[in-house]
């Protein structure tokens, strides 16, 4: 039989995620992913337009 610790934790007190995963970090990570995704799409779109119109995308 397994030994029990001195204090039992309630079922609702078990941590499903690590302690460092906070709501603020999740929101900031999601925002960063969206910004990077939109930025990547924007750069690819700018290069595609530059290629289509034979212009320099940097200028």
C-alpha positions in Angstrom: 0.0 0.0 0.0 1.3 3.4 -0.9 2.2 5.7 2.0 0.1 8.9 2.3 1.5 12.3 2.9 0.5 14.2 6.0 -1.9 16.4 4.2 -4.2 15.3 1.4 -4.8 17.7 -1.4 -8.3 18.2 -2.8 -8.9 17.0 -6.3 -9.4 20.6 -7.4 -6.0 21.6 -6.1 -4.0 19.5 -8.5 -2.1 21.5 -11.1 -3.0 20.7 -14.7 -0.4 23.1 -16.0 3.0 24.1 -14.6 3.1 27.0 -12.2 4.9 29.3 -14.6 2.0 29.1 -17.2 0.0 32.1 -16.1 -3.0 33.7 -17.8 -0.8 36.8 -18.7 1.9 34.6 -20.3 -0.7 32.7 -22.3 -2.3 35.9 -23.6 1.1 37.5 -24.4 2.2 34.3 -26.2 -1.0 34.2 -28.3 -0.6 37.9 -29.2 3.0 37.3 -30.2 2.0 34.3 -32.4 -0.7 36.4 -34.1 1.6 39.3 -34.7 4.4 37.1 -36.1 1.9 35.3 -38.4 0.4 38.5 -39.7 3.8 40.0 -40.1 5.0 37.0 -42.1 2.0 37.1 -44.3 2.4 40.9 -44.9 6.1 40.5 -45.9 5.3 37.6 -48.3 2.4 39.7 -49.7 4.7 42.7 -50.2 7.3 40.5 -52.0 4.6 39.0 -54.2 3.2 42.4 -55.2 6.8 43.6 -55.9 7.4 40.5 -58.1 4.1 41.0 -59.9 4.7 44.7 -60.7 8.5 44.3 -61.2 9.4 46.7 -58.5 11.8 46.7 -55.5 9.9 45.7 -52.3 12.4 47.5 -50.1 12.0 50.9 -51.6 
